[in-house]
Amino acid sequence: MAARPEAPAPEIVELSRIGAGDLDPLIEEEIRVWRTRLHWDFRPAADLIRRYVGMRALSGFALLAGSRPAGYTYYVCEDRKGLVGNLYVGAAHGSRAYEHHLLAATVEAMMASRAVARIESQLMLLGHIPASAVPFAPSARCYERNFMVLDFAGWAPLPPGKASLRAPVATWDDRYHEDAARLIPAAYAAHIDADINDQYRSIAGARRFLTNLAQYPGCGTFFQPASLVAFHPGGGWVCGVSLASLVAEGVGHITQICVAPEVRGTGVGYELLRRSLGAFRSHGCRKVSLTVTASNRRAVELYERVGFRRERVFPALVWEGF
């Protein structure tokens, strides 16, 4: 019997060569994967991807198996920084090697642009990347991030903390935008997360971060009732922020929680988290998720203490000095 011929290895092509309709089966599969693995409704972000691919306005690459896309990735460049926006390889070709090939092509394309001095990637569906497989490793730093979930089934509401009476808390209002933008770089000064996301380093960067949370569908739908600010009991200034989104029907996500160095250890973070979770539960949410850098043990321990459990680990990657 003659040996069955081997299927040709998938090739990587510019995303501009792919029609939006060609990506539809892959994107529909990705929507199901986001829902299953992350409890997340990816449809609003998927609709944007389809639209921009159809306009040939999205930079990136597709992995072709024969004539059909088996995976894709896209990236954006702005203000001297490149960002890997998304990367997905379908289950039929779900090899880690193919993910790494796509990632390498994306990073290489951004490195070739003289306008880019830094590249960031935080892809929650991307699996573990061993050090030997990180593209352009001499320029790369890799951090583990935990995707954690709290299930309200059988969960008891948290008792008020020691800051509940001393630090007044208010529901988010747009007038706190600038206060939050000043708080974020102060809270993340010399913090590992400021290396992962350079928007945490400056007021201008924090402004963009906050705007993206409210406007970009990839962050979910901003949920004001669970988004809170805490005020310093002595000075009345904003000393803590908890920001929240709805990412699917019945599923909330804590997008940001930080406190000023002056009140760290006083229970302000716990109180903001407690109240945000209470607002999600009152709204009828079944689950709440968040992401946290694995080495940030103080934050991880707090989340575990209130009922969050780690469901996934994904890499946060940064390239500089290339």
Secondary structure as UniProt FT lines:
FT   STRAND          11..14
FT   HELIX           15..17
FT   HELIX           20..38
FT   HELIX           43..54
FT   TURN            55..56
FT   STRAND          59..65
FT   TURN            66..67
FT   STRAND          68..78
FT   TURN            79..80
FT   STRAND          81..89
FT   HELIX           91..93
FT   HELIX           96..111
FT   TURN            114..115
FT   STRAND          118..122
FT   TURN            124..125
FT   HELIX           131..133
FT   TURN            135..136
FT   HELIX           137..139
FT   STRAND          140..151
FT   TURN            153..154
FT   TURN            162..166
FT   STRAND          169..171
FT   HELIX           174..176
FT   HELIX           177..187
FT   TURN            188..190
FT   HELIX           193..196
FT   HELIX           198..201
FT   HELIX           203..215
FT   HELIX           217..219
FT   STRAND          221..222
FT   HELIX           224..226
FT   STRAND          228..231
FT   TURN            233..235
FT   STRAND          238..248
FT   TURN            249..250
FT   STRAND          251..259
FT   HELIX           261..263
FT   TURN            264..267
FT   HELIX           268..282
FT   TURN            283..284
FT   STRAND          287..293
FT   TURN            294..295
FT   HELIX           297..306
FT   STRAND          309..320
//
